[in-house]
Each structure stands twice: as structure tokens, then as C-alpha cells.
Amino acid sequence: MKGDTIFFEFGLALAVILLVCAVCGSLARYVGQPRVVGEMIAGVSLGPSLFGRFFPDAQQQVFPDDLMSTIYVLSQLGLVIFMFTIGLEFDTSLLKQKAKAGVAVSVAGLAAPMLLGALVAIPLVAQGGQFFSSQVPLPVAMFILGAALATTAFPMLARILQERRLGATPLGTLALSAGAVDDAVAWLFLAVVLAIVSGNVLVAITAVVGGLIYVVVMITFGRRALNLAASHFPRVNDATLICVLVLIVVAALYTNTVGIHSIFGGFVLGIAMPRKHQLNERLRAKIQPAVKALLLPLFFVYSGLNTELGLVNTPTLWAVAALVFVASVLAKGVACYTAARACKVPRREAMAIGSLMNARGLMELILLNIVLSAGLITPTLFTILVLMAIVTTLMASPLFNYFYGRFLPADHEADRKVVKPTATFELPAAGAATSHRRNDDAEAVNHR
């Protein structure tokens, strides 16, 4: 029967996806990388770049064309729920702390990528339909590439800081607030661009106005209603979980209907959830493990099936890939470091912020899949940008450890209130180099 055949095909594909993602994720953790790095590589490995290249028949049997729509739908559902859990973790009070440095790093992390992305897009658009769809005008291409360079792997950034117990420190506050603002604005740019590309001004207006109304309603009346509900139903039983899942789906359907991607609905709903109750922690404990273990791997593989490294097969294309990579590092890592230093952030912390902000991770793959499915970029540019996302994500943790993590004391506790020391450092008269290094250490300790 047809139903049995579809079930067998999907079951086989799911088993392969979960197994390969689990192995690659564990290997990534073993070598000191976040699990998401291994899952990104697993997705590319199962696509035409590796599995399909050496075992094309087997790859076609595991991932037949008629199965792609099922994988896509489930992966999008996983993304919506995952973004809801990210919203649960996002503390809006972070935006009020370290305001000056946070604004500076956020502006640098947006302005530099938009500028460099616009400059890099000009020669790419001139190549006809090789990188962007021939129907995409130059201004839209500039915004797309700028948004791609401006994206930060906010979930991974938060996870690294959480694992290091740095979330409540000035460094953690600055990085989290700047990353959140940059991602929010980049996604807003993308939403407007997608609405404009539709060719209907009314669609663009509906997307912007509908999105703003949704945000305002959710953070005002919606938050109050959710707080009231949480005070009456603090436990997360089956009924509560079903109600929350229904709310997530309704929020995603609304934003999708007004012309904004469905993940915005889940993310804003998560931000609006109560902060004074234990409901958030319990919801995250119930939802996040299943989503990360079951549904997110489907998204990584769906992205990998659209990534074909063989498309980057000429010196010119590899030169374009190198140009995009250099632009991405300059636009985020270097620009955010420079902005932090301009606000008198200690050198090591500024380097750590630049390293974290430069990672793209899952957020980049989400953005790229949206513009690819909309027909705005070609598989060639998609592959180049996926490569950039993987490499910049691979760089983040080692660079963070090199510039900052290895200097942390073993008994570091981020939740400890740090009091500025009253005594000054006594520097030995050993030489200028030693003196400068001690000064930098003292500056970093005082800032933490």
C-alpha cells in the first residue's frame, strides 16, 4: 500500500538522519566544538556533496524526491518550536544593561555587514543568474547578502556563555544583547525584502504592519494574559503542554499569513511568556530535548540536501567563496571587536565578543533556506554561504577559548557578584612586555 511505502521511506530516512547527526554531534563535542557544528556537517555529508557523490543510488533510495516535502514540513515545525524555546531563554532586561557598549556593538554588527554585503553583491549580480535569480534587482540582492552577513548564531552564542557560566557577567550581557538585536534587525530586513520581492506593495505593508501589531500586542496584552494564565496553571501537565503547542502553531500561522516567516511567531511568543514563574523552565525542559533530538536534525539534513560543494568547482567560484568569507569576518568579528574597544571594553573581552558575534550557525541556515525556497538565490550562492556559515561557526569556540576562556580561573562563577578590587596590581619591574600583559589582565578582571 502507498501509505506503508511512505512510512517505510520516511522511517528509513529518519533513522539515518538521527544516527549520523548523533555521531557527528558527539564527535564535535569530543573535539571541543558545539553539537550544532557536528549536525551542520552531518547535514552536508548526507547531501549530494558526500553521500550523493560516492553513493548516488543509495542516497536516492534513502532520500527520494517525493519525501522532501515531508522532511521540509517537519523541519519547519521543528524550527518554529525551537525558536519558541529560544524566546523563552531571551531576557529582555539584557537590552537595558551595558547600553552604550551594546548599542555600539549592535550598530557595528549591522552596519558593517550591510555595507560589505552590498559591495560584494554588486559584482555577483553582474554575473547574471549565476548567484542571484535574474529577477532579483540589485538593491534586493544587497539587502539579502547584507542580512546573511549580519546574522549571528544567537542560540550557540548563548550556549557557549551558559556552559562557561558567563551569562550574567558584563561580557555575557554585552554579547547576548548585541547578538539578539542584530538578529532581530537582520530578520526584520529579510521580512521586508521578501514582502517587497512579492511585487505587491500591499503585501509589504501587510507584512510590516501585521508584524508590528503582533509584536506590540504580544509584549503588552499578550504578556499580561499569559502571566495571568501561568499564575492559575503553574504546572506543566499534558493539558498545559497541548495549549502551549497550539499557541505556538497559531502564532506561526499568523506571521506566515501576514507575510513574515513562521519562526517569528514562535520566537515572539516565547519572549512574551511569563518571566516570574517556573513555567518557562518547565516548558523548556519538556519541549526542547525532543525538538533538538528529533526535529532539528531534519532541518540540518534538508539544508544539506540543498548544498552541493561540487557547484563550487572553478578557481573563480572559490575566489568568490573566499571573498564572502573574508567579508563576513571583517563585517562581524573585526567590526564588533573595534566597536567594543571604542567603548573601553578590555581587549580580551572585546576579542571574545568579536569571536562569538562572528559565528552564524543555525540562524544562518534558516535565513539561507528561506531565500533559497523563495527563489532569490541560486544553489551555487547557497552553497558558498553555507560554507561560510560552517567555517565561521567552527572558528567561534576555539577563538573564544584562545582569547578569553583559557584565562578564566578554574573556580570561576559567573553568578557571583564581582566587586571591584580596592587594591591595585603591583607590577614587577621586569620589562615593558610583562607590564603590559599584567595591565591587560587587571583590566579584564576589573571589567568582569
C-alpha positions in Angstrom: 0.0 0.0 0.0 1.1 3.6 -0.7 0.8 4.6 3.0 3.1 1.7 4.1 5.6 2.6 1.4 5.7 6.3 2.5 6.1 5.2 6.2 8.9 2.9 5.3 10.7 5.5 3.3 10.4 8.2 6.0 11.3 5.8 8.8 14.5 4.8 6.9 15.4 8.4 6.2 14.7 9.4 9.8 16.8 6.6 11.2 19.8 7.5 9.0 19.4 11.2 9.9 19.2 10.7 13.6 22.1 8.2 13.6 24.5 10.4 11.5 23.6 13.6 13.4 24.1 11.9 16.7 27.6 10.5 15.7 28.7 13.8 14.2 27.3 15.8 17.1 29.2 13.6 19.6 32.4 13.9 17.6 32.1 17.7 17.5 31.7 17.7 21.3 34.7 15.4 21.7 36.9 17.9 19.8 35.6 20.9 21.8 33.0 22.1 19.3 29.3 22.8 19.9 27.0 19.9 18.9 25.4 22.2 16.3 28.6 22.2 14.3 28.6 18.4 14.0 25.0 18.4 13.0 25.6 21.1 10.3 28.4 18.9 8.9 26.2 15.8 9.1 23.6 17.6 7.0 26.1 18.5 4.3 27.6 15.0 4.4 24.2 13.3 3.7 23.6 15.6 0.8 25.0 15.4 -2.8 28.4 16.7 -1.6 29.4 13.4 0.0 26.8 10.7 0.3 25.3 11.5 -3.0 28.7 11.9 -4.7 30.1 8.5 -3.8 26.8 6.5 -3.3 24.3 8.2 -5.6 21.9 5.3 -5.8 21.8 4.7 -2.1 21.3 8.4 -1.4 18.4 8.5 -3.8 16.9 5.5 -2.1 17.3 7.0 1.4 16.1 10.5 0.3 13.7 10.1 -2.6 12.3 13.2 -4.2 8.8 12.6 -3.0 10.0 12.6 0.6 11.4 16.1 0.5 8.1 17.8 1.2 7.6 15.7 4.3 11.1 16.5 5.6 10.6 20.2 4.9 7.3 20.4 6.7 8.6 18.6 9.8 11.8 20.6 9.8 9.9 23.9 9.7 7.7 22.8 12.5 10.8 22.0 14.5 12.3 25.4 13.8 9.1 27.2 15.0 9.1 25.3 18.2 12.8 25.6 18.7 12.6 29.4 18.2 9.9 29.5 20.8 12.3 27.9 23.3 15.0 30.5 22.3 12.4 33.2 23.0 11.9 31.6 26.4 15.6 32.0 27.2 15.8 35.5 25.9 16.0 38.0 28.8 14.7 41.4 27.6 16.4 43.1 30.6 19.7 42.4 28.9 18.9 45.2 26.5 18.9 47.7 29.4 22.3 46.7 30.7 25.6 47.7 29.1 23.5 50.0 26.9 26.3 52.1 25.5 28.6 49.3 24.5 25.7 47.1 23.5 24.4 49.7 21.1 27.8 50.3 19.7 28.5 46.6 19.1 25.0 46.1 17.7 25.3 49.0 15.2 28.7 47.9 14.1 27.5 44.3 13.7 24.7 45.6 11.5 26.2 48.5 9.6 29.4 46.8 8.5 27.7 43.6 7.2 25.1 45.6 5.3 27.8 47.8 3.7 30.2 44.9 2.8 27.3 42.7 1.8 26.1 45.5 -0.6 29.5 45.9 -2.1 30.1 42.2 -2.6 26.6 41.8 -4.1 27.4 44.3 -6.9 29.8 42.1 -8.9 27.7 38.9 -8.1 24.6 40.4 -9.6 26.6 41.5 -12.7 27.2 37.7 -13.4 23.6 37.3 -14.5 21.8 34.4 -12.9 24.8 32.6 -11.5 24.4 33.8 -7.9 21.1 35.6 -7.7 17.9 35.0 -9.6 17.8 37.1 -12.7 14.6 38.7 -11.5 16.2 40.0 -8.3 17.1 43.7 -8.6 20.4 45.0 -7.2 19.0 46.7 -4.1 17.3 43.5 -3.0 20.4 41.4 -3.6 22.4 43.9 -1.5 19.9 43.5 1.4 19.9 39.7 1.1 23.7 39.4 1.3 23.9 42.1 3.9 21.4 40.2 6.1 23.3 36.9 5.5 26.5 38.5 6.7 24.7 40.3 9.7 23.3 37.1 11.1 24.7 35.8 14.4 24.3 32.3 15.9 22.4 33.6 18.9 21.5 30.2 20.3 25.1 29.0 20.0 26.4 32.2 21.5 24.0 31.8 24.4 25.0 28.2 24.8 28.8 28.9 24.9 28.3 31.6 27.6 25.9 29.3 29.5 28.5 26.5 29.5 31.2 28.9 30.7 28.8 30.4 33.4 29.3 33.8 31.9 25.8 34.7 31.1 25.4 37.2 34.0 28.8 38.8 33.5 29.3 42.1 31.7 30.8 40.1 28.8 27.8 37.8 28.6 25.3 40.6 28.9 27.0 42.6 26.2 27.3 39.7 23.8 23.8 38.4 24.3 22.2 41.8 24.0 24.2 42.7 20.8 23.6 39.3 19.2 19.8 39.4 19.9 19.4 43.0 18.5 21.5 42.1 15.4 19.5 39.0 14.6 16.2 40.7 15.2 17.0 43.6 12.8 18.5 41.3 10.2 15.4 39.2 10.3 13.3 42.3 10.0 15.2 43.3 6.9 14.7 39.9 5.4 10.9 40.0 6.1 10.6 43.4 4.4 12.7 42.2 1.4 10.6 39.1 1.0 7.5 41.2 1.1 8.9 43.7 -1.5 10.0 40.9 -3.8 6.5 39.6 -4.0 5.9 42.6 -6.3 2.9 43.8 -4.3 3.2 46.9 -2.2 0.1 45.9 -0.2 1.8 42.6 0.7 4.9 44.5 2.0 2.7 46.9 4.0 0.7 44.0 5.4 3.9 42.2 6.5 5.4 45.3 8.3 2.1 46.5 9.9 0.9 43.0 10.7 4.3 42.1 12.2 4.5 45.3 14.3 0.9 44.8 15.6 1.8 41.2 16.6 4.9 42.2 18.5 3.1 45.1 20.3 0.1 43.0 21.2 2.2 40.1 22.4 4.6 42.1 24.7 1.7 44.1 26.2 -1.7 42.4 26.4 -0.4 39.0 25.4 2.2 39.0 28.2 -0.4 40.0 30.8 -2.8 37.3 29.7 0.0 34.7 29.8 1.1 35.9 33.2 -2.4 35.5 34.5 -2.8 32.1 33.0 0.6 31.0 34.5 -0.5 32.1 37.9 -3.5 29.8 37.8 -1.8 26.9 36.0 1.8 26.8 37.2 2.2 23.1 36.5 3.1 21.8 33.0 0.8 18.8 32.6 -0.5 17.4 29.4 -3.3 19.9 29.0 -0.9 22.9 29.6 1.6 21.5 27.1 -1.1 21.0 24.4 -2.3 24.6 25.0 1.2 26.0 24.6 1.8 23.9 21.4 -1.5 25.2 20.0 -0.5 28.8 20.8 2.9 28.2 19.0 1.2 26.9 15.9 -1.4 29.7 15.9 1.4 32.3 16.3 3.3 30.8 13.4 0.3 30.6 11.2 -0.5 34.3 11.9 3.0 35.6 11.0 3.1 33.3 7.9 -0.3 34.7 6.8 0.8 38.4 7.1 3.9 37.6 5.0 6.6 37.1 7.7 8.2 33.7 8.2 6.5 31.5 10.7 9.6 31.3 13.0 8.9 34.9 14.0 5.6 33.9 15.5 7.2 31.2 17.8 10.1 33.5 18.8 8.0 36.5 19.8 5.6 34.2 21.7 8.5 32.8 23.6 9.7 36.3 24.6 6.1 37.1 25.8 5.9 34.1 28.1 5.9 34.8 31.9 9.3 35.5 33.5 8.2 35.4 37.2 7.1 31.8 37.2 8.8 28.5 36.8 6.6 27.8 33.8 9.4 28.7 31.3 11.9 26.3 32.8 9.4 23.5 32.9 8.2 24.1 29.3 11.8 24.2 28.0 12.6 21.0 29.9 9.6 19.3 28.3 9.9 20.7 24.8 13.5 21.4 23.9 15.1 18.0 24.2 12.6 16.3 21.9 12.9 19.2 19.3 16.7 19.2 19.4 17.0 15.4 19.2 14.2 14.7 16.6 13.1 17.7 14.5 16.2 19.9 14.2 18.3 17.2 12.6 15.7 17.1 9.8 16.4 20.7 9.2 20.1 20.3 9.0 19.7 17.4 6.6 17.2 19.3 4.5 19.8 22.2 4.2 22.5 19.7 3.4 20.4 18.2 0.6 20.4 21.6 -1.0 24.1 22.1 -0.5 26.4 20.8 -3.3 30.0 21.6 -2.8 30.6 20.4 -6.4 28.9 23.5 -7.6 31.9 25.5 -6.4 34.2 23.9 -9.0 36.3 26.7 -10.6 39.0 29.0 -9.3 36.7 31.9 -9.9 33.9 30.4 -7.7 36.4 29.5 -4.9 37.7 33.1 -5.1 34.1 34.3 -4.6 33.8 31.9 -1.7 37.0 33.4 -0.2 35.7 36.9 -0.8 32.4 36.2 1.0 34.3 34.6 3.9 36.7 37.5 4.4 33.8 40.0 4.1 31.9 38.0 6.8 34.8 38.0 9.2 35.5 41.7 8.7 31.9 42.6 8.9 31.1 40.9 12.2 34.3 39.8 14.1 36.5 42.7 13.4 33.7 45.3 13.4 32.3 44.2 16.7 35.7 44.0 18.3 36.5 47.5 17.1 33.2 48.8 18.5 33.8 47.1 21.8 37.3 48.6 22.2 36.0 52.0 21.3 33.7 51.7 24.4 36.7 50.8 26.5 35.9 47.1 26.8 39.1 45.2 27.8 41.0 43.8 24.9 40.4 40.1 25.7 36.7 40.6 26.3 36.4 42.6 23.0 38.2 39.7 21.2 35.8 37.2 22.8 32.8 39.3 21.7 34.1 39.5 18.2 34.7 35.8 18.1 31.1 35.0 19.3 29.4 37.5 17.1 31.2 36.2 14.0 29.5 32.7 14.3 26.5 32.1 12.1 25.3 28.6 12.9 21.7 27.5 12.7 20.3 31.0 12.3 22.2 31.5 9.1 21.0 28.2 7.7 17.4 29.2 8.5 17.8 32.5 6.6 19.5 30.9 3.6 16.8 28.2 3.3 14.1 31.0 3.3 15.7 32.9 0.5 16.6 29.8 -1.5 13.0 28.5 -1.2 11.8 31.9 -2.4 13.9 31.6 -5.5 16.1 34.7 -4.7 19.5 33.0 -4.7 20.9 30.1 -6.7 22.2 26.8 -5.3 25.7 28.0 -6.0 25.4 31.0 -3.8 23.5 29.0 -1.2 26.5 26.5 -1.1 29.0 29.3 -0.8 27.1 30.9 2.1 26.6 27.5 3.8 30.4 27.0 3.7 30.8 30.5 5.2 28.3 29.6 8.0 30.1 26.3 8.8 33.6 27.8 8.9 32.7 30.9 10.9 30.8 28.6 13.4 33.8 26.3 13.6 36.0 29.3 14.4 33.9 30.7 17.2 34.6 28.3 20.1 38.4 27.9 19.5 38.9 31.6 19.1 36.8 32.4 22.2 38.9 29.9 24.3 42.1 31.3 22.9 41.4 34.9 23.5 39.3 34.6 26.7 38.3 31.1 28.0 41.8 29.9 28.9 42.4 32.8 31.2 39.3 32.1 33.3 40.1 30.7 36.8 39.0 27.1 37.4 36.6 28.1 40.1 35.0 30.9 38.1 31.4 31.5 39.0 29.5 33.9 36.7 26.6 34.3 39.1 28.9 35.7 41.7 28.7 39.5 42.1 32.0 40.9 41.2 33.3 43.7 43.4 35.9 46.0 42.0 39.2 45.4 43.9 40.4 48.2 46.1 44.0 47.2 45.9 46.0 47.9 42.8 48.1 45.3 41.0 51.8 45.5 41.9 53.7 45.1 38.7 57.3 43.7 38.9 59.9 45.8 37.3 60.6 43.1 34.7 60.1 44.9 31.4 57.6 46.6 29.2 56.1 43.4 27.7 55.4 41.8 31.1 54.0 45.1 32.5 51.6 45.4 29.5 50.4 41.9 29.9 49.6 42.4 33.6 47.8 45.6 33.0 45.6 43.9 30.4 44.9 41.1 33.0 44.0 43.6 35.6 41.7 45.5 33.2 39.9 42.3 32.3 39.4 41.3 36.0 38.1 44.7 36.9 35.6 44.6 34.0 34.3 41.2 34.9 
